[in-house]
Amino acid sequence: MKTKKLHTQVAIIGGGPSGLLLSQILMRQNIETIIIEAQSREYVLKRIRAGVLEHGSVELLKNAGVGERIITDGIKHDGFLISSENESFRIDLSAATGKSVYVYGQTEVTIDLYKAQDKMKANIFHCVKDVNISDLNSTKSKVQFNCSKENYEITCDYIAGCDGSMGISKNYIPKKIKKSHIINYPFSWLGILSNTKPVNDELIYASHERGFALASMRNENLSRYYIQTPHTDKIEHWPDELFWDELCIRLPKPYCRTLERGKSIEKSVTKLRSLILEPMQWKNLFLAGDAAHIMPPTGAKGLNLAFSDIFYLSQGFISYYKKGSSTKLNNYSKIALKRVWKTVGFSKWMTSILHNSNENSLIERDLNKLELAELKKSEKAQKLVAEQYVGVAY
């Protein structure tokens, strides 16, 4: 079978929001890209993911020409609630930082990016198979793949691995220099999506002796709820009625009384873990997003951290192609990892302080309660939490 030859400046492996955003930013600077994605467009758009966008993510999307619907259709949040022992207090994001976050689902972000890329006539291949990377240490690198029973070979200057934790890109970082840092938490999140009115107009992070709960939303008529469960629990262990009963127990009583119940339209179990891979680059290959790091969903940092990677990486490519300087590209991993590690620290703190598990000693549980009580009283501590929640500046 004859191989079709293609050429571009930046080949992007992964057609999720990270890869699409990178292509969008680069194409607006007249930098050529080709995206290859293992799944169909329909599959990518059906993924149910995070719905909270940091201030920096919103600004990045706006600057890339895909922020209009976030402002018109997203829900601006100036704060969120934390509850402990049935008492809640509010973290005022706007008062503490002058910034806000937006509730806007990853699916909607991806829709916006696809529309923008289609308008720019981006070259995107879906349902690709047998992807292989070669010549990373050469002037020109190559990406080989099969699509619709045709073989292709892309010759490119650089490769961006935006293909997630299950992708192939990270496998091309040599084992002798690759380090993996992993935190496995001893619990999971069971989440449901339901066509019900959210129990509150801001998110509620609830710490309870029976386990953590989160009340979130996608819009004014679509709610997203989570409860902490043991690793051994499966979806079939939690019929809707049992889930609602348990959620009601863990939320503060005033919200339990107004909780609107309904049939779940999506239900999933997520094991909580942190994973950081370093370095995030080798020769002509650069990793971004879940290909390089995974965050627990507490604090909604996964997608936002991926977007900060894309900011740094896009600036590196723009500096190289427009100014002839490779300094930012050479320092990409170092710069991106600084923000990654800051985010890991916040995610670990927020996850640990809000969850209970059998592995926690009574002393640890009491210390968590004490720290939450101090957080409730301390404006200084709340400001620090707010600064991390809206996102560390790029």
Backbone torsions as a table, in degrees:
resi	resn	phi	psi	omega
1	MET	NA	130.6	-179.1
2	LYS	-71.6	137.4	179.2
3	THR	-92.4	129.1	177.9
4	LYS	-83.0	129.6	-176.3
5	LYS	-96.7	133.1	177.3
6	LEU	-129.5	156.8	176.1
7	HIS	-137.8	141.0	174.9
8	THR	-152.8	172.5	176.7
9	GLN	-83.6	-46.8	179.5
10	VAL	-126.3	117.8	173.3
11	ALA	-91.4	130.5	-176.7
12	ILE	-114.9	119.1	177.9
13	ILE	-96.8	113.4	-177.9
14	GLY	116.4	117.7	-177.4
15	GLY	-108.3	31.0	172.1
16	GLY	-83.3	-166.7	-176.8
17	PRO	-60.1	-34.9	-179.2
18	SER	-66.1	-51.1	-180.0
19	GLY	-63.8	-40.3	179.0
20	LEU	-65.0	-41.9	-179.8
21	LEU	-66.5	-41.1	178.0
22	LEU	-59.9	-46.6	179.0
23	SER	-61.7	-41.3	180.0
24	GLN	-60.7	-46.6	-179.5
25	ILE	-64.6	-44.5	-177.2
26	LEU	-68.5	-43.0	-178.7
27	MET	-63.9	-31.9	176.6
28	ARG	-67.5	-16.4	175.8
29	GLN	-103.4	14.6	180.0
30	ASN	61.6	32.9	173.5
31	ILE	-101.1	126.8	-173.3
32	GLU	-75.1	141.4	177.0
33	THR	-139.9	156.1	166.4
34	ILE	-134.2	132.1	178.2
35	ILE	-108.2	136.0	170.2
36	ILE	-122.4	137.9	-175.3
37	GLU	-134.9	133.6	-176.6
38	ALA	-69.5	-30.6	-176.1
39	GLN	-101.1	169.7	175.4
40	SER	-75.2	161.7	176.6
41	ARG	-60.7	-39.9	-179.5
42	GLU	-61.0	-41.0	179.2
43	TYR	-65.0	-44.8	180.0
44	VAL	-59.2	-39.3	-176.8
45	LEU	-78.1	-10.7	178.4
46	LYS	-93.3	-6.2	180.0
47	ARG	-65.5	128.2	177.0
48	ILE	-96.1	115.2	-175.3
49	ARG	-136.0	-164.9	-174.4
50	ALA	-56.5	152.9	-177.6
51	GLY	-127.6	8.9	-179.2
52	VAL	-113.5	121.9	179.9
53	LEU	-107.0	127.1	176.1
54	GLU	-65.9	164.3	177.6
55	HIS	-55.6	-46.0	-178.2
56	GLY	-64.4	-36.3	178.1
57	SER	-65.3	-42.1	178.6
58	VAL	-62.2	-45.1	179.8
59	GLU	-64.3	-39.2	179.3
60	LEU	-63.4	-44.4	179.2
61	LEU	-66.6	-40.1	177.4
62	LYS	-61.6	-44.5	-179.6
63	ASN	-66.8	-22.3	178.1
64	ALA	-89.2	2.9	177.6
65	GLY	82.7	19.0	-178.1
66	VAL	-130.4	32.5	-177.1
67	GLY	-107.4	-1.0	-173.4
68	GLU	-62.1	-47.7	-176.4
69	ARG	-71.1	-26.0	176.1
70	ILE	-59.8	-43.6	-177.8
71	ILE	-72.8	-39.7	-176.2
72	THR	-83.0	-36.8	-174.0
73	ASP	-108.8	-19.9	178.6
74	GLY	-74.2	167.1	179.6
75	ILE	-111.5	115.7	179.6
76	LYS	-76.7	128.2	178.9
77	HIS	-117.0	125.0	179.1
78	ASP	-97.5	1.9	179.8
79	GLY	-174.8	179.4	174.9
80	PHE	-152.0	164.6	-178.0
81	LEU	-105.8	144.7	169.6
82	ILE	-121.3	133.2	177.4
83	SER	-122.6	146.5	177.2
84	SER	-149.5	131.0	-179.1
85	GLU	52.3	43.1	174.1
86	ASN	70.6	10.3	175.3
87	GLU	-117.4	137.9	-176.5
88	SER	-120.1	154.6	173.3
89	PHE	-142.9	160.0	-172.1
90	ARG	-108.8	134.6	169.3
91	ILE	-92.9	112.5	-176.8
92	ASP	-88.9	98.2	-175.7
93	LEU	-65.7	-46.7	-175.6
94	SER	-67.4	-38.4	179.2
95	ALA	-68.8	-36.9	-176.0
96	ALA	-80.7	-31.2	-172.4
97	THR	-126.5	-16.0	-173.4
98	GLY	76.7	9.3	-177.8
99	LYS	-126.7	166.5	179.4
100	SER	-134.9	173.2	170.5
101	VAL	-118.4	164.8	177.5
102	TYR	-122.1	136.1	170.7
103	VAL	-88.9	112.3	-176.3
104	TYR	-158.4	113.6	-170.1
105	GLY	-62.2	149.8	178.4
106	GLN	-59.0	-34.9	177.4
107	THR	-58.7	-42.2	179.9
108	GLU	-67.3	-39.0	176.1
109	VAL	-59.8	-43.8	-178.6
110	THR	-66.1	-40.5	175.7
111	ILE	-57.6	-46.6	-179.5
112	ASP	-61.7	-41.7	-179.1
113	LEU	-68.1	-41.2	176.9
114	TYR	-60.5	-45.3	179.8
115	LYS	-60.4	-43.3	179.8
116	ALA	-65.7	-40.7	179.4
117	GLN	-68.9	-38.6	176.1
118	ASP	-61.3	-40.5	180.0
119	LYS	-63.0	-32.7	179.9
120	MET	-89.7	3.3	179.5
121	LYS	59.1	45.9	178.6
122	ALA	-64.5	149.1	179.5
123	ASN	-93.9	101.4	-176.2
124	ILE	-124.0	125.7	175.4
125	PHE	-105.3	128.2	176.8
126	HIS	-109.0	162.2	177.1
127	CYS	58.5	40.6	179.8
128	VAL	-81.8	152.5	-179.6
129	LYS	-134.0	166.6	172.7
130	ASP	51.7	48.7	-178.9
131	VAL	-76.1	133.9	178.2
132	ASN	-139.6	139.4	178.5
133	ILE	-111.4	139.8	178.8
134	SER	-147.5	166.4	175.6
135	ASP	58.8	40.0	-179.8
136	LEU	-67.8	-23.4	-177.9
137	ASN	-97.6	14.8	-178.7
138	SER	-107.8	172.2	176.9
139	THR	-61.5	-38.8	177.0
140	LYS	-120.9	132.9	177.5
141	SER	-103.6	167.6	-176.5
142	LYS	-133.3	146.9	172.7
143	VAL	-127.6	118.2	177.5
144	GLN	-105.6	143.4	178.5
145	PHE	-161.8	167.3	176.3
146	ASN	-116.4	135.8	178.1
147	CYS	-144.8	125.4	-179.8
148	SER	53.4	43.1	176.3
149	LYS	65.6	20.1	174.8
150	GLU	-117.4	139.8	176.6
151	ASN	-92.0	137.7	-179.0
152	TYR	-129.4	152.5	172.2
153	GLU	-137.5	120.2	177.1
154	ILE	-99.0	125.2	169.5
155	THR	-98.2	130.6	-172.6
156	CYS	-148.0	166.8	175.3
157	ASP	-79.5	-43.7	-175.7
158	TYR	-140.5	158.9	177.6
159	ILE	-125.5	130.5	175.4
160	ALA	-107.9	117.2	178.7
161	GLY	-89.7	98.9	-179.6
162	CYS	-117.1	34.5	-169.4
163	ASP	-101.2	19.6	170.7
164	GLY	76.4	-179.4	-174.4
165	SER	-69.0	-23.0	-179.7
166	MET	-98.7	5.2	-177.1
167	GLY	-79.8	176.6	-175.1
168	ILE	-95.1	-17.6	-171.2
169	SER	-58.3	-45.2	-175.9
170	LYS	-63.1	-21.7	-179.5
171	ASN	-69.4	-13.2	-178.7
172	TYR	-93.3	-0.7	168.0
173	ILE	-78.3	122.1	-175.7
174	PRO	-55.9	137.9	-177.8
175	LYS	-59.7	-32.0	-175.8
176	LYS	-68.8	-18.7	178.7
177	ILE	-114.6	-7.0	-174.7
178	LYS	-86.5	132.0	176.3
179	LYS	-122.8	136.2	177.1
180	SER	-117.3	129.4	177.5
181	HIS	-114.4	121.7	-172.0
182	ILE	-127.7	134.8	169.8
183	ILE	-122.2	116.2	176.1
184	ASN	-102.0	119.3	179.0
185	TYR	-87.3	145.1	-173.7
186	PRO	-84.0	37.7	179.3
187	PHE	-160.9	168.8	179.1
188	SER	-125.4	172.5	170.7
189	TRP	-113.3	130.1	168.7
190	LEU	-100.7	121.1	-176.5
191	GLY	-120.2	146.6	173.9
192	ILE	-131.2	152.3	172.9
193	LEU	-115.8	133.1	-178.2
194	SER	-143.8	147.4	177.5
195	ASN	-80.6	68.9	-179.4
196	THR	-134.1	157.2	177.6
197	LYS	-69.8	131.8	178.8
198	PRO	-56.7	145.0	-176.5
199	VAL	-70.0	-19.8	179.3
200	ASN	-149.4	156.1	-179.5
201	ASP	-81.7	-4.3	171.5
202	GLU	-131.1	161.4	-178.5
203	LEU	-66.3	147.6	175.6
204	ILE	-120.5	120.2	173.3
205	TYR	-101.8	110.8	-171.4
206	ALA	-111.1	119.3	172.7
207	SER	-95.1	129.4	-176.7
208	HIS	-144.7	152.7	-179.2
209	GLU	-61.6	-23.8	177.9
210	ARG	-86.3	-9.3	-179.9
211	GLY	131.1	168.0	-176.2
212	PHE	-73.3	153.7	170.5
213	ALA	-143.3	148.1	177.4
214	LEU	-130.2	128.3	173.5
215	ALA	-105.9	112.6	-177.9
216	SER	-128.7	-167.3	-175.6
217	MET	-161.9	164.5	168.6
218	ARG	-112.0	-37.2	172.9
219	ASN	-157.1	-171.4	-173.9
220	GLU	-69.2	-11.5	179.1
221	ASN	-124.7	9.5	-178.0
222	LEU	-133.5	114.7	-174.8
223	SER	-106.5	148.6	176.1
224	ARG	-126.4	121.9	-178.9
225	TYR	-127.4	148.1	178.1
226	TYR	-135.4	148.1	168.1
227	ILE	-133.0	146.7	175.7
228	GLN	-72.1	134.5	178.2
229	THR	-136.1	161.6	173.5
230	PRO	-65.8	157.0	178.2
231	HIS	-58.3	-29.6	-174.2
232	THR	-77.2	-15.0	-178.3
233	ASP	-71.4	143.2	177.1
234	LYS	-119.7	165.7	-177.8
235	ILE	-56.5	-40.1	-177.2
236	GLU	-67.7	-15.0	176.2
237	HIS	-75.9	-11.8	-172.6
238	TRP	-126.6	79.1	170.6
239	PRO	-62.0	158.9	-174.1
240	ASP	-52.4	-46.4	-176.2
241	GLU	-59.9	-41.8	179.5
242	LEU	-66.5	-39.8	178.2
243	PHE	-60.4	-49.7	-178.5
244	TRP	-61.0	-39.5	179.0
245	ASP	-61.7	-44.6	-178.0
246	GLU	-69.5	-40.6	177.3
247	LEU	-59.6	-41.8	-178.9
248	CYS	-63.4	-35.9	178.5
249	ILE	-65.5	-39.4	-172.5
250	ARG	-83.5	-26.3	177.6
251	LEU	-76.5	153.8	174.5
252	PRO	-56.4	144.0	-173.2
253	LYS	-53.6	-41.7	179.8
254	PRO	-57.2	-33.5	-179.6
255	TYR	-82.1	-31.7	176.5
256	CYS	-59.6	-39.1	-176.8
257	ARG	-67.7	-26.0	-178.4
258	THR	-105.2	4.7	-177.8
259	LEU	-64.5	123.4	177.3
260	GLU	-91.5	121.6	-178.9
261	ARG	-96.0	156.3	178.7
262	GLY	-171.2	176.2	-179.5
263	LYS	-71.9	136.1	177.0
264	SER	-73.6	139.0	176.3
265	ILE	-105.1	-8.3	174.4
266	GLU	-158.9	139.3	-178.8
267	LYS	-142.8	136.5	-176.5
268	SER	-150.7	158.1	174.7
269	VAL	-119.1	129.8	-179.3
270	THR	-123.4	122.3	174.0
271	LYS	-78.9	135.8	-177.0
272	LEU	-89.7	130.3	176.4
273	ARG	-159.3	160.3	170.7
274	SER	-119.0	138.6	176.4
275	LEU	-142.1	128.0	177.6
276	ILE	-126.4	125.0	179.0
277	LEU	-107.6	132.1	175.1
278	GLU	-140.0	146.4	0.9
279	PRO	-76.8	166.7	179.5
280	MET	-95.3	11.8	177.1
281	GLN	-153.6	152.0	172.6
282	TRP	-154.9	121.0	-178.0
283	LYS	53.5	-117.9	-176.6
284	ASN	-93.2	9.0	-177.4
285	LEU	-107.7	134.3	178.5
286	PHE	-130.1	131.6	178.4
287	LEU	-99.5	147.6	177.3
288	ALA	-146.4	149.8	176.6
289	GLY	69.9	-145.0	-175.4
290	ASP	-63.6	-15.5	174.8
291	ALA	-65.0	-24.1	-177.0
292	ALA	-114.0	-22.2	-177.0
293	HIS	-160.5	146.9	176.5
294	ILE	-127.0	134.4	178.9
295	MET	-114.9	149.4	169.8
296	PRO	-63.8	151.7	-175.9
297	PRO	-68.7	-10.7	177.8
298	THR	-59.9	122.1	-179.1
299	GLY	88.4	-5.7	174.9
300	ALA	54.3	53.7	-175.1
301	LYS	-99.1	-14.8	-172.9
302	GLY	-57.9	-59.8	-178.8
303	LEU	-65.5	-39.2	-179.4
304	ASN	-64.4	-37.8	177.8
305	LEU	-69.0	-36.7	175.8
306	ALA	-60.9	-41.0	-179.4
307	PHE	-68.8	-33.3	176.0
308	SER	-67.7	-36.0	173.0
309	ASP	-57.1	-46.8	-178.1
310	ILE	-63.0	-36.4	176.5
311	PHE	-59.5	-52.7	-177.8
312	TYR	-63.7	-41.9	-177.4
313	LEU	-68.6	-42.9	179.3
314	SER	-63.4	-38.7	177.6
315	GLN	-63.8	-35.6	177.0
316	GLY	-64.8	-45.7	178.7
317	PHE	-65.3	-42.9	-179.8
318	ILE	-62.7	-42.5	179.0
319	SER	-62.9	-37.8	-179.4
320	TYR	-69.8	-49.8	-174.4
321	TYR	-77.3	-27.7	-176.9
322	LYS	-98.0	-27.7	-176.5
323	LYS	-119.7	-7.1	180.0
324	GLY	74.1	15.9	-178.9
325	SER	-106.2	129.6	179.1
326	SER	-102.3	8.6	-176.5
327	THR	-59.0	-48.4	-178.4
328	LYS	-65.9	-37.6	177.0
329	LEU	-65.3	-43.8	-179.2
330	ASN	-63.3	-29.9	-178.0
331	ASN	-99.2	7.8	-174.9
332	TYR	-55.1	-52.1	-176.6
333	SER	-60.3	-45.0	-179.0
334	LYS	-60.6	-45.4	-177.4
335	ILE	-70.4	-45.6	-178.5
336	ALA	-63.9	-40.1	-177.8
337	LEU	-66.8	-28.2	176.2
338	LYS	-59.0	-44.7	179.7
339	ARG	-72.2	-36.2	178.0
340	VAL	-58.3	-48.4	-176.3
341	TRP	-68.0	-34.8	174.8
342	LYS	-62.4	-40.7	-179.5
343	THR	-69.8	-37.9	176.9
344	VAL	-58.6	-43.5	-179.9
345	GLY	-60.6	-44.0	179.4
346	PHE	-67.6	-44.2	-179.5
347	SER	-62.5	-40.4	179.2
348	LYS	-65.9	-43.0	178.6
349	TRP	-62.2	-48.2	-176.7
350	MET	-65.8	-39.0	178.5
351	THR	-66.0	-45.8	-176.1
352	SER	-67.2	-40.1	-173.6
353	ILE	-76.1	-23.5	-175.3
354	LEU	-98.3	-15.5	-176.2
355	HIS	-104.8	149.9	170.4
356	ASN	-114.7	146.2	174.7
357	SER	-151.3	164.7	179.5
358	ASN	-64.6	-19.5	-179.6
359	GLU	-82.7	-12.5	176.1
360	ASN	-79.2	131.5	174.5
361	SER	-75.7	164.8	176.9
362	LEU	-60.6	-34.0	178.3
363	ILE	-63.8	-44.5	179.5
364	GLU	-62.4	-40.7	179.5
365	ARG	-64.8	-42.1	179.0
366	ASP	-66.4	-37.7	178.2
367	LEU	-65.4	-38.8	177.3
368	ASN	-62.7	-43.5	178.0
369	LYS	-62.1	-41.4	179.6
370	LEU	-64.7	-42.3	-179.3
371	GLU	-66.0	-38.9	176.6
372	LEU	-65.5	-37.6	177.3
373	ALA	-64.8	-40.0	177.8
374	GLU	-67.9	-38.6	178.2
375	LEU	-61.2	-38.4	179.3
376	LYS	-60.7	-33.1	-175.1
377	LYS	-92.9	-20.9	-169.7
378	SER	-101.5	113.1	175.7
379	GLU	-65.3	-36.0	-179.9
380	LYS	-63.5	-44.8	179.1
381	ALA	-66.0	-39.9	179.0
382	GLN	-64.0	-36.0	178.2
383	LYS	-64.1	-41.5	178.4
384	LEU	-62.7	-42.3	177.9
385	VAL	-64.1	-44.0	-179.2
386	ALA	-61.4	-41.4	-179.4
387	GLU	-62.6	-39.6	178.2
388	GLN	-71.5	-37.6	-175.5
389	TYR	-67.7	-42.7	179.6
390	VAL	-75.9	-13.6	174.4
391	GLY	109.2	131.6	175.3
392	VAL	-65.0	138.1	-178.0
393	ALA	-59.8	144.8	178.6
394	TYR	-67.8	NA	NA
